[in-house]
Amino acid sequence: MEMENMIVYDISNPMPKDKFAKLFDIMERSFPRNEHGSAELHFREMSRPDFKSLCYEPDGDLAAFMNYYDFPEQDLIFLEHFAVMEALRGKGIGAQLMSRLKELTSPAMIVLEVEPPKGEIERRRIAFYQRLGFYLNDGDYFQPDFYGSDFRLPLKLMSTEPMDEARFEEVKSFIHKSAYLR
């Protein structure tokens, strides 16, 4: 994967509407509705100064993305959504995108949400992130009712650094109040 095929969109380099439509199509195919919300909500997020989208665009076509919040004052990256087009999964694109994100955001700690390891798919997803250097943290965590659902979704936090209980609570609180704005 060529670096020139990876593009960061943010408030100073807005994503064109046709690329956003492709991003949202991949998101809808990759996440349940209660984990992604509406296109309007995500399009609004793109206008936040702390929001960025790292995209893989071979031949100019968006094929994978990482939507994240960059909180430099906390030395923290919150990876909100990460998806690769179904036809391209298993080809190392996700690992290369993660490597690029780490390069772009070092030395910040990257944090992401995963479903608890109850089934095979969830365990495989956690193992994928562990191969990329993430730690599955202990502690109770939930995704707030941000995406139009009326319940808190129980999840786990993974991070590029292990978190003790105090750091976990600090990061959880910060994500809830800073990333999940309405």
PyRosetta script that sets phi, psi and omega in degrees:
from pyrosetta import init, pose_from_sequence

init()
pose = pose_from_sequence("MEMENMIVYDISNPMPKDKFAKLFDIMERSFPRNEHGSAELHFREMSRPDFKSLCYEPDGDLAAFMNYYDFPEQDLIFLEHFAVMEALRGKGIGAQLMSRLKELTSPAMIVLEVEPPKGEIERRRIAFYQRLGFYLNDGDYFQPDFYGSDFRLPLKLMSTEPMDEARFEEVKSFIHKSAYLR")
pose.set_psi(1, 126.5)
pose.set_omega(1, -179.0)
pose.set_phi(2, -82.2)
pose.set_psi(2, 139.8)
pose.set_omega(2, 178.8)
pose.set_phi(3, -60.4)
pose.set_psi(3, -32.3)
pose.set_omega(3, -179.4)
pose.set_phi(4, -68.6)
pose.set_psi(4, -12.5)
pose.set_omega(4, 175.5)
pose.set_phi(5, -86.6)
pose.set_psi(5, -1.4)
pose.set_omega(5, 177.8)
pose.set_phi(6, -107.8)
pose.set_psi(6, 124.9)
pose.set_omega(6, -175.3)
pose.set_phi(7, -128.9)
pose.set_psi(7, 137.4)
pose.set_omega(7, 174.9)
pose.set_phi(8, -101.8)
pose.set_psi(8, 123.3)
pose.set_omega(8, 173.7)
pose.set_phi(9, -103.1)
pose.set_psi(9, 139.9)
pose.set_omega(9, 176.5)
pose.set_phi(10, -157.7)
pose.set_psi(10, -167.3)
pose.set_omega(10, -175.5)
pose.set_phi(11, -62.6)
pose.set_psi(11, -28.3)
pose.set_omega(11, 179.6)
pose.set_phi(12, -89.9)
pose.set_psi(12, -14.2)
pose.set_omega(12, 177.3)
pose.set_phi(13, -136.0)
pose.set_psi(13, 76.0)
pose.set_omega(13, -173.5)
pose.set_phi(14, -63.4)
pose.set_psi(14, 146.6)
pose.set_omega(14, 178.1)
pose.set_phi(15, -76.3)
pose.set_psi(15, 129.2)
pose.set_omega(15, 175.3)
pose.set_phi(16, -61.9)
pose.set_psi(16, 150.5)
pose.set_omega(16, -176.0)
pose.set_phi(17, -59.8)
pose.set_psi(17, -36.0)
pose.set_omega(17, 179.2)
pose.set_phi(18, -66.9)
pose.set_psi(18, -36.0)
pose.set_omega(18, 176.6)
pose.set_phi(19, -69.2)
pose.set_psi(19, -40.9)
pose.set_omega(19, 178.0)
pose.set_phi(20, -60.8)
pose.set_psi(20, -40.6)
pose.set_omega(20, 178.7)
pose.set_phi(21, -59.9)
pose.set_psi(21, -41.1)
pose.set_omega(21, 178.2)
pose.set_phi(22, -67.8)
pose.set_psi(22, -43.0)
pose.set_omega(22, 177.4)
pose.set_phi(23, -57.2)
pose.set_psi(23, -47.7)
pose.set_omega(23, -177.4)
pose.set_phi(24, -67.5)
pose.set_psi(24, -33.3)
pose.set_omega(24, 176.0)
pose.set_phi(25, -62.6)
pose.set_psi(25, -45.1)
pose.set_omega(25, 177.5)
pose.set_phi(26, -62.9)
pose.set_psi(26, -41.2)
pose.set_omega(26, 179.5)
pose.set_phi(27, -61.0)
pose.set_psi(27, -47.1)
pose.set_omega(27, -179.4)
pose.set_phi(28, -61.8)
pose.set_psi(28, -33.8)
pose.set_omega(28, -179.6)
pose.set_phi(29, -79.9)
pose.set_psi(29, -16.2)
pose.set_omega(29, -173.9)
pose.set_phi(30, -105.2)
pose.set_psi(30, -21.7)
pose.set_omega(30, -174.7)
pose.set_phi(31, -130.5)
pose.set_psi(31, 145.4)
pose.set_omega(31, 171.3)
pose.set_phi(32, -64.3)
pose.set_psi(32, 152.3)
pose.set_omega(32, -176.8)
pose.set_phi(33, -53.9)
pose.set_psi(33, -39.4)
pose.set_omega(33, -178.1)
pose.set_phi(34, -70.7)
pose.set_psi(34, -2.3)
pose.set_omega(34, 176.1)
pose.set_phi(35, -112.6)
pose.set_psi(35, 4.6)
pose.set_omega(35, 177.6)
pose.set_phi(36, -138.0)
pose.set_psi(36, -24.6)
pose.set_omega(36, 178.1)
pose.set_phi(37, 72.3)
pose.set_psi(37, -161.0)
pose.set_omega(37, -172.1)
pose.set_phi(38, -89.8)
pose.set_psi(38, 160.5)
pose.set_omega(38, 174.3)
pose.set_phi(39, -61.6)
pose.set_psi(39, -39.2)
pose.set_omega(39, -179.6)
pose.set_phi(40, -60.6)
pose.set_psi(40, -43.5)
pose.set_omega(40, 179.1)
pose.set_phi(41, -60.2)
pose.set_psi(41, -46.0)
pose.set_omega(41, -178.4)
pose.set_phi(42, -70.2)
pose.set_psi(42, -34.7)
pose.set_omega(42, 177.3)
pose.set_phi(43, -64.9)
pose.set_psi(43, -38.8)
pose.set_omega(43, 175.8)
pose.set_phi(44, -63.4)
pose.set_psi(44, -39.1)
pose.set_omega(44, 179.9)
pose.set_phi(45, -57.6)
pose.set_psi(45, -34.4)
pose.set_omega(45, -177.6)
pose.set_phi(46, -63.1)
pose.set_psi(46, -15.3)
pose.set_omega(46, 178.8)
pose.set_phi(47, -92.2)
pose.set_psi(47, -1.8)
pose.set_omega(47, 177.5)
pose.set_phi(48, -76.3)
pose.set_psi(48, 136.8)
pose.set_omega(48, -178.7)
pose.set_phi(49, -65.1)
pose.set_psi(49, -22.0)
pose.set_omega(49, -179.0)
pose.set_phi(50, -94.0)
pose.set_psi(50, -0.5)
pose.set_omega(50, -175.7)
pose.set_phi(51, -97.0)
pose.set_psi(51, 137.2)
pose.set_omega(51, 178.2)
pose.set_phi(52, -140.6)
pose.set_psi(52, 157.2)
pose.set_omega(52, 176.7)
pose.set_phi(53, -134.4)
pose.set_psi(53, 113.7)
pose.set_omega(53, 175.6)
pose.set_phi(54, -91.8)
pose.set_psi(54, 119.1)
pose.set_omega(54, -173.9)
pose.set_phi(55, -121.0)
pose.set_psi(55, 144.2)
pose.set_omega(55, 172.3)
pose.set_phi(56, -101.9)
pose.set_psi(56, 121.9)
pose.set_omega(56, -173.8)
pose.set_phi(57, -132.0)
pose.set_psi(57, 75.1)
pose.set_omega(57, 176.6)
pose.set_phi(58, -66.3)
pose.set_psi(58, 136.2)
pose.set_omega(58, -179.0)
pose.set_phi(59, 56.0)
pose.set_psi(59, 26.0)
pose.set_omega(59, 177.8)
pose.set_phi(60, 80.8)
pose.set_psi(60, -1.0)
pose.set_omega(60, -179.7)
pose.set_phi(61, -100.5)
pose.set_psi(61, 125.9)
pose.set_omega(61, -180.0)
pose.set_phi(62, -65.8)
pose.set_psi(62, 124.8)
pose.set_omega(62, -176.2)
pose.set_phi(63, -125.7)
pose.set_psi(63, -15.1)
pose.set_omega(63, 179.2)
pose.set_phi(64, -160.9)
pose.set_psi(64, 155.5)
pose.set_omega(64, -179.2)
pose.set_phi(65, -155.1)
pose.set_psi(65, 158.4)
pose.set_omega(65, 170.6)
pose.set_phi(66, -131.7)
pose.set_psi(66, 114.5)
pose.set_omega(66, 173.6)
pose.set_phi(67, -95.4)
pose.set_psi(67, 127.9)
pose.set_omega(67, -176.5)
pose.set_phi(68, -147.7)
pose.set_psi(68, 160.6)
pose.set_omega(68, 174.6)
pose.set_phi(69, -107.2)
pose.set_psi(69, 132.6)
pose.set_omega(69, 179.3)
pose.set_phi(70, -106.8)
pose.set_psi(70, 113.5)
pose.set_omega(70, 179.9)
pose.set_phi(71, -115.6)
pose.set_psi(71, 78.2)
pose.set_omega(71, -174.2)
pose.set_phi(72, -61.0)
pose.set_psi(72, -31.3)
pose.set_omega(72, -179.9)
pose.set_phi(73, -66.1)
pose.set_psi(73, -21.5)
pose.set_omega(73, 176.8)
pose.set_phi(74, -102.3)
pose.set_psi(74, -4.4)
pose.set_omega(74, -174.5)
pose.set_phi(75, 55.5)
pose.set_psi(75, 46.6)
pose.set_omega(75, -171.0)
pose.set_phi(76, -138.0)
pose.set_psi(76, 136.0)
pose.set_omega(76, 171.7)
pose.set_phi(77, -116.9)
pose.set_psi(77, 127.4)
pose.set_omega(77, 174.9)
pose.set_phi(78, -108.3)
pose.set_psi(78, 109.3)
pose.set_omega(78, -179.6)
pose.set_phi(79, -83.4)
pose.set_psi(79, 104.7)
pose.set_omega(79, -173.9)
pose.set_phi(80, -79.0)
pose.set_psi(80, -51.2)
pose.set_omega(80, 179.3)
pose.set_phi(81, -138.6)
pose.set_psi(81, 142.2)
pose.set_omega(81, -178.7)
pose.set_phi(82, -145.0)
pose.set_psi(82, 118.5)
pose.set_omega(82, -178.3)
pose.set_phi(83, -150.4)
pose.set_psi(83, 147.7)
pose.set_omega(83, 176.4)
pose.set_phi(84, -120.3)
pose.set_psi(84, 138.6)
pose.set_omega(84, 175.3)
pose.set_phi(85, -48.5)
pose.set_psi(85, 135.8)
pose.set_omega(85, -173.7)
pose.set_phi(86, -53.0)
pose.set_psi(86, -42.1)
pose.set_omega(86, -177.4)
pose.set_phi(87, -65.5)
pose.set_psi(87, -18.1)
pose.set_omega(87, -177.2)
pose.set_phi(88, -105.6)
pose.set_psi(88, 0.1)
pose.set_omega(88, -179.3)
pose.set_phi(89, -67.0)
pose.set_psi(89, 149.1)
pose.set_omega(89, 178.6)
pose.set_phi(90, 82.1)
pose.set_psi(90, 9.7)
pose.set_omega(90, -178.1)
pose.set_phi(91, -108.9)
pose.set_psi(91, 10.0)
pose.set_omega(91, 177.8)
pose.set_phi(92, 86.7)
pose.set_psi(92, 1.8)
pose.set_omega(92, -178.1)
pose.set_phi(93, -64.8)
pose.set_psi(93, -43.8)
pose.set_omega(93, 179.7)
pose.set_phi(94, -61.0)
pose.set_psi(94, -43.6)
pose.set_omega(94, 178.8)
pose.set_phi(95, -63.1)
pose.set_psi(95, -39.8)
pose.set_omega(95, 179.6)
pose.set_phi(96, -69.7)
pose.set_psi(96, -37.9)
pose.set_omega(96, 175.5)
pose.set_phi(97, -62.3)
pose.set_psi(97, -43.8)
pose.set_omega(97, 179.8)
pose.set_phi(98, -62.8)
pose.set_psi(98, -40.4)
pose.set_omega(98, 177.5)
pose.set_phi(99, -59.8)
pose.set_psi(99, -43.0)
pose.set_omega(99, 179.0)
pose.set_phi(100, -65.7)
pose.set_psi(100, -41.7)
pose.set_omega(100, 177.7)
pose.set_phi(101, -60.0)
pose.set_psi(101, -42.8)
pose.set_omega(101, 178.3)
pose.set_phi(102, -61.8)
pose.set_psi(102, -41.4)
pose.set_omega(102, 177.5)
pose.set_phi(103, -61.2)
pose.set_psi(103, -44.9)
pose.set_omega(103, -176.6)
pose.set_phi(104, -68.9)
pose.set_psi(104, -29.3)
pose.set_omega(104, -170.2)
pose.set_phi(105, -113.2)
pose.set_psi(105, -0.2)
pose.set_omega(105, -179.1)
pose.set_phi(106, -57.4)
pose.set_psi(106, 138.8)
pose.set_omega(106, 9.8)
pose.set_phi(107, -98.1)
pose.set_psi(107, 17.8)
pose.set_omega(107, -176.4)
pose.set_phi(108, -61.0)
pose.set_psi(108, 146.1)
pose.set_omega(108, 173.6)
pose.set_phi(109, -78.6)
pose.set_psi(109, 132.8)
pose.set_omega(109, 177.2)
pose.set_phi(110, -98.1)
pose.set_psi(110, 131.6)
pose.set_omega(110, 179.9)
pose.set_phi(111, -124.8)
pose.set_psi(111, 140.8)
pose.set_omega(111, 176.5)
pose.set_phi(112, -144.6)
pose.set_psi(112, 162.6)
pose.set_omega(112, 179.9)
pose.set_phi(113, -101.7)
pose.set_psi(113, 141.3)
pose.set_omega(113, 173.0)
pose.set_phi(114, -136.6)
pose.set_psi(114, 156.5)
pose.set_omega(114, 174.0)
pose.set_phi(115, -71.6)
pose.set_psi(115, 147.4)
pose.set_omega(115, 178.0)
pose.set_phi(116, -57.1)
pose.set_psi(116, 151.4)
pose.set_omega(116, -175.0)
pose.set_phi(117, -76.6)
pose.set_psi(117, 65.1)
pose.set_omega(117, -177.7)
pose.set_phi(118, -89.8)
pose.set_psi(118, -31.3)
pose.set_omega(118, -177.4)
pose.set_phi(119, -126.9)
pose.set_psi(119, 178.1)
pose.set_omega(119, -178.1)
pose.set_phi(120, -61.8)
pose.set_psi(120, -44.5)
pose.set_omega(120, -178.9)
pose.set_phi(121, -62.2)
pose.set_psi(121, -44.6)
pose.set_omega(121, -179.9)
pose.set_phi(122, -64.1)
pose.set_psi(122, -42.0)
pose.set_omega(122, 179.1)
pose.set_phi(123, -65.3)
pose.set_psi(123, -38.6)
pose.set_omega(123, 177.9)
pose.set_phi(124, -65.7)
pose.set_psi(124, -40.2)
pose.set_omega(124, 179.2)
pose.set_phi(125, -63.7)
pose.set_psi(125, -45.2)
pose.set_omega(125, 178.6)
pose.set_phi(126, -61.7)
pose.set_psi(126, -43.2)
pose.set_omega(126, 179.1)
pose.set_phi(127, -62.0)
pose.set_psi(127, -38.0)
pose.set_omega(127, 176.7)
pose.set_phi(128, -58.5)
pose.set_psi(128, -49.2)
pose.set_omega(128, -179.9)
pose.set_phi(129, -66.4)
pose.set_psi(129, -36.1)
pose.set_omega(129, 177.4)
pose.set_phi(130, -63.7)
pose.set_psi(130, -38.6)
pose.set_omega(130, 176.3)
pose.set_phi(131, -62.8)
pose.set_psi(131, -26.8)
pose.set_omega(131, 178.9)
pose.set_phi(132, -88.5)
pose.set_psi(132, 6.1)
pose.set_omega(132, 174.6)
pose.set_phi(133, 97.3)
pose.set_psi(133, 14.3)
pose.set_omega(133, 179.4)
pose.set_phi(134, -92.1)
pose.set_psi(134, 153.3)
pose.set_omega(134, 177.6)
pose.set_phi(135, -111.6)
pose.set_psi(135, 137.6)
pose.set_omega(135, 173.2)
pose.set_phi(136, -86.7)
pose.set_psi(136, 117.2)
pose.set_omega(136, -175.0)
pose.set_phi(137, -91.1)
pose.set_psi(137, 144.8)
pose.set_omega(137, 172.0)
pose.set_phi(138, -74.0)
pose.set_psi(138, 163.5)
pose.set_omega(138, 176.6)
pose.set_phi(139, 119.1)
pose.set_psi(139, 149.2)
pose.set_omega(139, 178.9)
pose.set_phi(140, -81.7)
pose.set_psi(140, 132.4)
pose.set_omega(140, -179.5)
pose.set_phi(141, -144.9)
pose.set_psi(141, 148.6)
pose.set_omega(141, 175.1)
pose.set_phi(142, -144.0)
pose.set_psi(142, 151.9)
pose.set_omega(142, 171.4)
pose.set_phi(143, -88.6)
pose.set_psi(143, 126.3)
pose.set_omega(143, 179.5)
pose.set_phi(144, -62.2)
pose.set_psi(144, 167.5)
pose.set_omega(144, 179.8)
pose.set_phi(145, -76.6)
pose.set_psi(145, 61.8)
pose.set_omega(145, -173.2)
pose.set_phi(146, -88.0)
pose.set_psi(146, -33.8)
pose.set_omega(146, -171.8)
pose.set_phi(147, -96.4)
pose.set_psi(147, 27.0)
pose.set_omega(147, 175.8)
pose.set_phi(148, 93.2)
pose.set_psi(148, -2.7)
pose.set_omega(148, 175.4)
pose.set_phi(149, -83.9)
pose.set_psi(149, 163.3)
pose.set_omega(149, -179.2)
pose.set_phi(150, -109.1)
pose.set_psi(150, 27.0)
pose.set_omega(150, 178.4)
pose.set_phi(151, -145.9)
pose.set_psi(151, 160.8)
pose.set_omega(151, 175.7)
pose.set_phi(152, -86.4)
pose.set_psi(152, 129.8)
pose.set_omega(152, -177.6)
pose.set_phi(153, -91.3)
pose.set_psi(153, 116.1)
pose.set_omega(153, 179.2)
pose.set_phi(154, -70.0)
pose.set_psi(154, 125.3)
pose.set_omega(154, -179.2)
pose.set_phi(155, -136.9)
pose.set_psi(155, -178.6)
pose.set_omega(155, 173.7)
pose.set_phi(156, -123.4)
pose.set_psi(156, 156.1)
pose.set_omega(156, 174.6)
pose.set_phi(157, -104.5)
pose.set_psi(157, 134.1)
pose.set_omega(157, 171.0)
pose.set_phi(158, -115.4)
pose.set_psi(158, 150.6)
pose.set_omega(158, -177.6)
pose.set_phi(159, -151.3)
pose.set_psi(159, 160.2)
pose.set_omega(159, -179.3)
pose.set_phi(160, -78.1)
pose.set_psi(160, -5.5)
pose.set_omega(160, 173.0)
pose.set_phi(161, -133.2)
pose.set_psi(161, 139.9)
pose.set_omega(161, 176.1)
pose.set_phi(162, -66.3)
pose.set_psi(162, 143.0)
pose.set_omega(162, -179.7)
pose.set_phi(163, -113.5)
pose.set_psi(163, 132.2)
pose.set_omega(163, 171.2)
pose.set_phi(164, -77.8)
pose.set_psi(164, 176.7)
pose.set_omega(164, -173.8)
pose.set_phi(165, -59.1)
pose.set_psi(165, -43.0)
pose.set_omega(165, -178.4)
pose.set_phi(166, -64.8)
pose.set_psi(166, -45.7)
pose.set_omega(166, 179.9)
pose.set_phi(167, -65.5)
pose.set_psi(167, -40.0)
pose.set_omega(167, 178.2)
pose.set_phi(168, -58.1)
pose.set_psi(168, -48.7)
pose.set_omega(168, -178.8)
pose.set_phi(169, -63.9)
pose.set_psi(169, -39.1)
pose.set_omega(169, 178.5)
pose.set_phi(170, -63.4)
pose.set_psi(170, -47.4)
pose.set_omega(170, -179.2)
pose.set_phi(171, -66.1)
pose.set_psi(171, -44.9)
pose.set_omega(171, 178.8)
pose.set_phi(172, -57.0)
pose.set_psi(172, -48.8)
pose.set_omega(172, 179.9)
pose.set_phi(173, -61.8)
pose.set_psi(173, -42.6)
pose.set_omega(173, -179.2)
pose.set_phi(174, -64.3)
pose.set_psi(174, -44.1)
pose.set_omega(174, 178.9)
pose.set_phi(175, -59.9)
pose.set_psi(175, -46.6)
pose.set_omega(175, -177.9)
pose.set_phi(176, -61.7)
pose.set_psi(176, -38.7)
pose.set_omega(176, -176.4)
pose.set_phi(177, -90.4)
pose.set_psi(177, -21.1)
pose.set_omega(177, -174.1)
pose.set_phi(178, -106.8)
pose.set_psi(178, -37.0)
pose.set_omega(178, -179.2)
pose.set_phi(179, -88.9)
pose.set_psi(179, -39.7)
pose.set_omega(179, -175.3)
pose.set_phi(180, -91.9)
pose.set_psi(180, 54.8)
pose.set_omega(180, 174.9)
pose.set_phi(181, -81.1)
pose.set_psi(181, 153.1)
pose.set_omega(181, 175.5)
pose.set_phi(182, -107.6)
pose.dump_pdb("model.pdb")
